[in-house]
């Protein structure tokens, strides 16, 4: 039963993802057509945000690993 529930949730997420993609595409096209944004500006911003998020994820991962290693090394006092 859990598998069926998980598959249903995944299908819902895919539907939401599809809807969000369509909305984003429409917004981008409207902004470009009104001259408020160019595809190049959007690409530049996407690369900038991706770089920032990748850096933050890497730092969080390293911090988590460091904390895990320190917890393993700490031994209770007998």
C-alpha positions in Angstrom: 0.0 0.0 0.0 2.9 2.4 0.8 4.3 1.9 -2.8 0.9 2.9 -4.3 0.8 6.0 -2.1 4.4 6.9 -3.0 3.7 6.4 -6.8 0.6 8.7 -6.4 2.7 11.3 -4.7 5.3 11.2 -7.4 2.7 11.6 -10.1 1.3 14.6 -8.2 4.8 16.1 -8.0 5.3 15.6 -11.7 2.0 17.3 -12.5 3.0 20.3 -10.3 6.4 20.4 -11.9 4.9 20.4 -15.4 2.4 23.2 -14.4 5.2 25.3 -12.8 7.4 24.8 -15.9 4.6 26.1 -18.2 3.9 29.1 -15.9 7.6 30.0 -15.9 7.9 29.6 -19.6 4.8 31.9 -20.1 6.2 34.5 -17.7 9.6 34.5 -19.4 8.0 34.9 -22.9 5.8 37.8 -21.7 8.8 39.6 -20.1 10.9 39.1 -23.2 8.0 40.2 -25.5 7.5 43.4 -23.5 11.2 44.1 -23.6 11.7 43.9 -19.9 14.1 40.9 -20.1 16.3 39.2 -22.7 17.1 35.6 -22.9 20.7 36.4 -22.4 20.0 38.2 -19.1 17.9 35.3 -18.0 20.7 32.8 -18.9 23.2 34.9 -17.0 21.0 35.1 -13.9 20.3 31.3 -14.0 24.0 30.5 -14.1 24.7 33.0 -11.3 22.0 31.5 -9.1 23.0 27.9 -9.9 26.6 28.7 -8.9 25.5 30.3 -5.6 23.2 27.4 -4.8 25.8 24.8 -5.7 28.3 26.6 -3.4 25.8 26.7 -0.5 24.9 23.0 -1.0 28.6 22.0 -1.1 29.3 24.0 2.1 26.3 22.5 3.9 27.5 19.0 2.9 31.0 19.6 4.1 29.7 21.1 7.4 27.5 18.1 7.9 30.3 15.7 7.2 32.6 17.6 9.6 29.9 17.4 12.4 29.3 13.7 11.7 33.1 12.9 12.0 33.4 14.9 15.2 30.4 13.1 16.8 31.9 9.7 16.0 35.2 10.7 17.6 33.7 11.9 20.8 33.6 9.1 23.3 31.5 9.1 26.5 33.3 9.4 29.8 33.2 6.2 31.8 
